Amino acid sequence: MFEIKIKLTTKSCCLIGNQTESFSVGGVDQSTTIDENGRPIIHGSAFKGALRNIVRELEKKRRTRWKKLKNM
């Protein structure tokens, strides 16, 4: 196992959640996992899922643009 360190800057709000408790009305549905220095931890599976969604959206936009160009 190895550790990868990156600096991530978001352009909008970012929810880094960890479902640890049952949901209650008016309560917090996800808490943020933090390390010993108080920094949020993004688990690899969450990062992978977010990255996959970004790539899908970009591919969808690319295909739409290509279809428009093809129909000109």
Secondary structure as the mmCIF struct_conf table of DSSP 4:
data_model
#
loop_
_struct_conf.conf_type_id
_struct_conf.id
_struct_conf.beg_label_comp_id
_struct_conf.beg_label_asym_id
_struct_conf.beg_label_seq_id
_struct_conf.end_label_comp_id
_struct_conf.end_label_asym_id
_struct_conf.end_label_seq_id
BEND BEND1 LYS A 11 SER A 12
STRN STRN1 ASN A 18 ASN A 18
BEND BEND2 GLU A 21 GLU A 21
TURN_TY1_P TURN_TY1_P1 VAL A 25 GLY A 26
BEND BEND3 GLY A 27 GLY A 27
BEND BEND4 ASP A 29 ASP A 29
STRN STRN2 SER A 31 SER A 31
STRN STRN3 ILE A 34 ILE A 34
TURN_TY1_P TURN_TY1_P2 GLU A 36 ASN A 37
BEND BEND5 GLY A 38 GLY A 38
STRN STRN4 PRO A 40 PRO A 40
HELX_RH_AL_P HELX_RH_AL_P1 GLY A 44 LYS A 70
TURN_TY1_P TURN_TY1_P3 ASN A 71 ASN A 71
#
